[in-house]
Amino acid sequence: MTRILLLIPSRTYRTRDFVEAAHALEVEVVVGSEHPSPLAAGSPGRSLQLDLDDAPAGRRAIEEFARRYPLDAIVPVDDGSTLVAAAGAAALGLPHNRFEAVAASRDKGRLRDLLAAAGLNTPRFRIWPAGTDPEEVPSPTFPVVVKPVDLSGSRGVIRADDPDGLAAAFARVASIVRSPEVCPPGAEPQRIIVEDFIPGVEIAVEGLLRGGQLEVLAIFDKPDPLDGPFFEETIYVTPSRLPAATQVLVRETTAAATRAIGLTEGPIHAELRLNGRGAWVLEVAARSIGGLCARTLRFGAGVPLEELIIRHAARLPLPSLERERAAAGVMMLPIPRAGILREVRGQEAARAVPGIEGLTITIPIGGSLVPLPEGDRYLGFMFARADGPAEVEAALREAHRRLEVVTE
């Protein structure tokens, strides 16, 4: 039986979807995480505890495990496990991205350098240590965006329109990267990047790399403007309503970006902005779309994205990569204010909206609500399907209007 190692960061939303996809394929799953997995309790060879923040140590743990329990594939489930996955797969001779390429995709400064060297549009930037005096951080132009070099989900991303705003944003981001949750005791806080704000329409691209060739699986429109001061993403809808020629540009630009970085195998998730000067690459991650957003995607005869990823990694036959005909979308439910969650009212009314097919609140009652830029969680996820993207967007907005978040 095929045996795969799922590397699952403890704070991911995606454990269940990947495990269910593996079971549907009758693939033996080994759960690799920072903590012992309850999914494999009492089953020898079904779990591996390892440090996902230490790639050399993670590689050694995988090599030792594989000597007793040979592995056919290593699948990183989220950003926090991509580096260890690349190191472990290289050690075992399994299909993988080069470690250096994955590391570059995680470092916004290195990513920008590689994209610019390849002649692609990407923001100009400078990088500063977190300990820099905020008053000493200059910018020749405004507006700018201040962000950590390696955090995802718009955490710590702030727009500044003038020198005072830049100093305030830098100080706030520095506080985030110094926090114990981001910077373990004894570690050096990650650096902070200050880059040009790129105006325009933002879109996301989901793809699968096979032998260096990119298959674009979906282009998501983001109909809500993302102009700051924070960059909380809400609605994703596919198929895109962009003109056909623009979608060709998006596909070509994304493929060129993966080549520039050196990514060759597995899922990628990219973020681009489009304006009168062309397509601008903001991010290219060596993993699939985050949160529960992958539930919007089905391929062939209803195959979920997680199954495609596992099939590719384990070198199993791939079904059709053509996305289903129906339009689909997800709303990442924003956190309206800080506090303790007491209730989310109107859930049944939201589910009753035509086109809505799912609503999941991911923060438990009594849990803390922390908005962006400090927070790294959404309140939950809502899903819709309809004949066209406009109907999907309308359903998500109406259902969200029916929800009331009660906080203390």
C-alpha positions in Angstrom: 0.0 0.0 0.0 1.2 3.5 -0.8 2.3 5.3 2.3 2.5 9.1 2.5 3.7 11.5 5.2 1.3 14.5 5.7 3.2 17.3 7.4 0.6 19.1 9.4 1.3 22.3 11.3 -0.6 22.4 14.6 -2.5 25.6 13.6 -3.7 24.5 10.2 -7.4 24.2 9.3 -6.8 21.6 6.7 -6.1 18.3 8.5 -9.5 16.7 8.0 -9.7 17.5 4.3 -6.2 16.0 3.5 -6.8 12.9 5.7 -10.2 12.3 4.1 -8.7 12.6 0.6 -6.0 10.1 1.5 -8.5 7.6 2.9 -10.6 7.9 -0.2 -7.5 6.9 -2.2 -6.9 4.0 0.2 -3.5 5.5 1.0 -1.8 4.8 4.3 -1.3 8.1 6.1 1.5 9.1 8.5 0.8 12.3 10.3 3.8 14.4 10.9 3.4 17.3 13.3 5.0 19.2 16.2 2.8 17.3 18.7 1.6 13.7 19.0 -1.3 13.2 16.7 -4.6 11.9 18.1 -5.4 10.6 14.6 -2.8 7.9 15.0 -3.0 7.1 18.7 -2.0 3.5 19.3 -1.0 2.8 15.7 2.8 2.2 15.3 4.3 3.8 12.3 1.3 6.1 11.7 2.6 9.3 13.3 5.9 11.2 13.5 6.6 14.0 15.9 9.1 16.5 14.5 10.1 20.2 14.6 8.6 22.0 11.6 10.6 25.1 12.3 14.0 23.3 12.0 14.5 21.9 8.5 17.7 20.0 9.3 16.2 18.4 12.4 13.0 17.6 10.5 15.0 16.0 7.6 16.8 13.8 10.1 13.6 12.7 11.8 12.1 11.8 8.4 15.1 9.8 7.3 15.1 7.9 10.6 11.4 7.2 10.3 11.6 6.1 6.7 14.3 3.5 7.5 11.6 1.6 9.4 8.5 2.7 7.5 9.4 3.5 3.9 7.5 6.5 2.4 6.2 7.1 -1.1 5.5 10.8 -0.8 5.8 13.8 1.5 3.0 16.3 1.4 3.2 19.7 3.2 -0.3 20.8 4.2 0.5 24.5 4.8 3.2 27.2 4.8 4.7 26.0 8.1 5.7 22.6 6.7 7.0 23.3 3.2 10.7 23.7 4.1 10.8 20.4 6.1 8.9 18.7 3.3 11.4 19.8 0.7 14.4 18.7 2.9 12.9 15.4 3.7 11.8 14.5 0.1 15.3 15.4 -1.1 16.9 13.1 1.4 14.6 10.2 0.4 14.8 10.8 -3.4 11.1 11.6 -3.7 9.6 14.2 -6.0 10.2 17.6 -4.5 11.0 21.3 -5.0 14.6 22.3 -4.3 15.0 23.5 -0.8 16.4 26.8 -2.0 13.4 27.5 -4.2 11.0 26.8 -1.3 13.0 29.0 1.0 12.9 31.8 -1.6 9.2 31.6 -1.9 9.0 32.0 1.9 11.3 35.1 2.0 9.6 38.1 0.4 12.9 39.9 -0.2 14.5 37.0 -2.0 11.3 36.4 -3.9 11.3 40.0 -5.1 15.0 39.8 -6.2 14.4 36.6 -8.3 11.3 38.0 -9.9 12.9 41.3 -10.8 16.0 39.4 -12.2 13.6 37.5 -14.5 12.1 40.8 -15.8 8.8 40.4 -14.1 6.9 43.2 -12.5 7.3 43.2 -8.7 7.3 46.0 -6.1 10.5 47.8 -5.3 11.5 47.2 -1.7 14.0 47.6 1.1 14.4 45.3 4.1 15.1 46.4 7.7 15.9 44.6 11.0 12.9 44.6 13.4 15.0 46.5 15.9 15.4 49.5 13.6 14.2 52.8 15.0 10.9 53.4 13.1 11.7 57.1 12.8 14.8 56.2 10.8 13.0 54.2 8.1 12.8 56.3 5.0 10.9 55.9 1.8 11.5 57.8 -1.4 7.8 57.4 -2.5 4.4 56.8 -1.0 2.2 54.9 -0.5 4.1 51.9 0.7 3.3 48.6 2.3 5.0 47.4 5.5 5.1 43.6 6.2 7.1 40.8 7.7 9.4 38.9 5.3 7.7 35.6 6.2 4.2 35.6 7.5 1.0 34.7 5.5 -2.7 35.5 5.5 -2.1 39.3 5.4 -0.9 39.2 9.0 1.2 42.2 9.8 0.6 43.9 6.4 -0.1 47.6 6.7 -0.2 50.4 4.2 1.4 53.8 5.0 0.8 57.0 3.0 3.3 59.4 4.6 6.4 59.3 6.9 4.4 59.4 10.1 2.2 56.6 8.9 5.3 54.6 7.9 6.9 55.0 11.4 3.7 53.9 13.1 3.2 50.9 10.7 6.9 49.8 11.2 6.6 50.0 14.9 3.4 47.9 14.8 4.8 45.3 12.5 8.0 45.1 14.7 5.8 44.4 17.7 4.1 41.5 15.8 7.3 39.9 14.7 8.8 40.1 18.2 5.7 38.5 19.8 6.3 35.1 21.4 3.9 33.4 19.0 6.0 34.5 16.0 9.4 34.7 17.5 10.3 31.8 19.9 12.5 32.6 22.9 16.1 33.0 21.9 15.3 33.5 18.2 16.0 36.5 16.1 12.9 38.4 15.1 12.3 38.2 11.3 13.0 41.2 9.2 10.5 43.8 7.9 10.1 44.7 4.3 8.9 48.2 3.1 7.8 48.0 -0.5 5.8 50.1 -3.1 2.0 49.8 -2.9 0.9 48.5 -6.2 -2.6 49.7 -7.1 -5.0 47.6 -9.2 -7.2 44.6 -9.2 -5.9 41.6 -7.1 -6.4 38.0 -8.1 -5.2 34.6 -6.9 -4.0 31.7 -9.0 -4.1 28.0 -8.0 -1.8 25.7 -9.9 -0.1 22.4 -10.0 3.5 22.0 -11.2 4.6 18.8 -12.9 8.2 18.5 -14.1 8.4 22.3 -14.1 5.3 22.8 -16.2 2.5 24.8 -14.6 -1.1 23.7 -15.0 -3.4 26.5 -13.9 -6.3 25.0 -12.0 -8.2 28.1 -11.2 -8.0 31.9 -11.3 -9.9 33.6 -8.4 -11.3 37.1 -8.6 -11.2 39.1 -5.4 -14.1 41.5 -5.9 -13.5 43.5 -2.7 -10.8 46.2 -3.1 -7.6 45.6 -1.2 -6.3 49.1 -0.8 -5.5 49.2 3.0 -4.7 50.3 5.6 -4.9 46.5 6.3 -5.4 43.8 3.7 -8.1 41.5 5.0 -9.2 39.1 2.2 -12.9 38.2 2.1 -14.4 36.9 -1.1 -12.8 34.6 -3.7 -14.8 33.6 -6.8 -14.0 31.4 -9.7 -14.1 31.3 -12.8 -12.6 34.7 -13.2 -14.6 37.4 -15.0 -11.4 39.0 -16.4 -11.2 39.2 -20.2 -9.7 36.2 -21.9 -6.5 38.0 -23.0 -5.9 39.2 -19.4 -6.3 35.6 -18.1 -3.7 34.5 -20.6 -1.4 37.2 -19.3 -2.0 35.9 -15.7 -1.3 32.3 -16.7 1.9 33.3 -18.5 3.1 35.6 -15.7 2.5 33.0 -13.0 4.4 30.3 -15.0 7.3 32.7 -15.5 7.3 33.4 -11.8 7.5 29.7 -10.8 10.5 29.3 -13.2 12.2 32.4 -11.8 12.0 31.0 -8.3 12.9 27.5 -9.4 9.8 25.7 -8.3 9.1 22.5 -10.3 6.7 20.1 -8.4 3.5 20.2 -6.6 0.9 22.9 -5.8 1.4 26.6 -5.9 -0.7 29.5 -4.8 0.1 32.9 -6.3 -1.2 36.4 -5.7 -1.0 39.0 -8.5 -2.2 42.6 -9.1 -3.3 43.9 -12.5 -3.2 47.5 -13.7 -2.3 49.6 -16.7 1.3 48.6 -16.4 0.6 44.9 -16.6 0.6 41.9 -14.2 2.5 42.3 -10.9 3.6 39.3 -8.9 3.1 39.7 -5.2 3.4 36.2 -3.8 4.2 32.7 -5.0 3.8 30.0 -2.3 4.9 26.4 -2.7 1.6 25.1 -1.3 -2.1 25.1 -2.1 -4.6 27.7 -1.1 -4.9 28.3 2.6 -7.7 27.9 5.2 -10.7 25.9 4.0 -10.8 27.8 0.6 -9.8 24.6 -1.3 -13.4 23.4 -0.7 -14.4 25.6 -3.6 -12.5 23.5 -6.1 -13.6 20.2 -7.7 -12.1 18.6 -10.7 -13.1 15.9 -13.2 -15.9 13.9 -11.6 -15.9 15.9 -8.3 -12.3 15.3 -7.2 -11.2 17.7 -4.5 -7.9 19.6 -4.7 -6.4 17.6 -1.8 -6.8 14.4 -3.7 -5.1 15.9 -6.8 -2.1 17.0 -4.6 -1.8 13.6 -3.0 -2.1 11.8 -6.3 0.7 13.9 -7.8 3.0 13.6 -4.9 2.6 9.8 -4.7 2.8 9.4 -8.5 -0.7 8.0 -8.7 -2.8 8.4 -11.9 -4.3 11.9 -12.2 -7.9 12.5 -13.2 -8.9 15.4 -15.4 -7.6 18.7 -14.2 -10.5 20.6 -15.7 -12.5 22.4 -13.0 -16.2 21.7 -12.7 -18.5 23.9 -14.8 -20.4 25.6 -11.9 -19.0 28.8 -10.5 -17.9 28.6 -6.9 -16.7 31.0 -4.2 -15.7 31.3 -0.6 -16.0 34.1 1.9 -13.4 34.2 4.6 -15.5 35.7 7.4 -13.8 38.8 8.8 -13.4 39.4 12.5 -15.4 42.7 13.1 -13.8 43.6 16.5 -11.5 42.2 19.2 -13.0 40.4 22.1 -14.3 37.0 23.2 -16.7 35.3 20.9 -20.1 34.6 22.5 -22.4 33.8 19.6 -22.8 33.9 15.9 -26.4 34.5 15.2 -28.3 34.1 11.9 -26.4 31.0 10.8 -29.5 29.1 9.6 -30.7 32.2 7.8 -27.4 32.5 6.1 -27.4 28.8 5.0 -30.9 29.3 3.6 -29.7 31.8 1.0 -29.9 30.1 -2.5 -26.5 29.0 -3.6 -25.0 28.7 -0.1 -23.7 25.2 0.4 -21.6 25.5 3.6 -20.8 27.6 6.6 -18.1 26.7 9.1 -17.3 28.8 12.1 -13.7 28.0 13.0 -13.3 30.0 16.2 -15.0 28.2 19.2 -17.5 30.0 21.4 -15.4 31.5 24.2 -12.4 31.9 21.9 -10.5 35.1 21.4 -11.1 37.3 18.3 -8.1 39.2 17.1 -8.5 41.3 14.0 -5.8 42.0 11.4 -3.0 43.0 11.3 -2.2 41.2 14.6 -4.6 38.3 14.1 -4.0 35.2 11.9 -7.4 33.7 12.0 -10.7 34.3 10.3 -14.1 33.8 12.1 -14.9 31.1 9.6 -15.6 30.2 6.0 -18.8 30.3 3.9 -19.1 28.5 0.5 -21.4 29.0 -2.5 -22.0 27.5 -5.9 -24.2 28.8 -8.7 -24.4 29.0 -12.5 -22.2 32.1 -12.7 -19.7 34.1 -10.6 -22.0 37.1 -10.2 -24.6 34.9 -8.6 -22.0 33.3 -6.3 -20.8 36.7 -5.1 -24.3 37.9 -4.5 -25.2 34.8 -2.5 -22.1 35.2 -0.3 -22.8 38.9 0.4 -26.4 38.2 1.3 -25.6 35.3 3.6 -22.9 37.4 5.3 -25.4 40.2 5.8 -27.6 37.8 7.8 -24.9 36.9 10.3 -24.5 38.8 13.6 -21.3 38.3 15.6 -21.8 38.8 19.4 -18.6 39.6 21.2 -17.6 40.5 24.7 
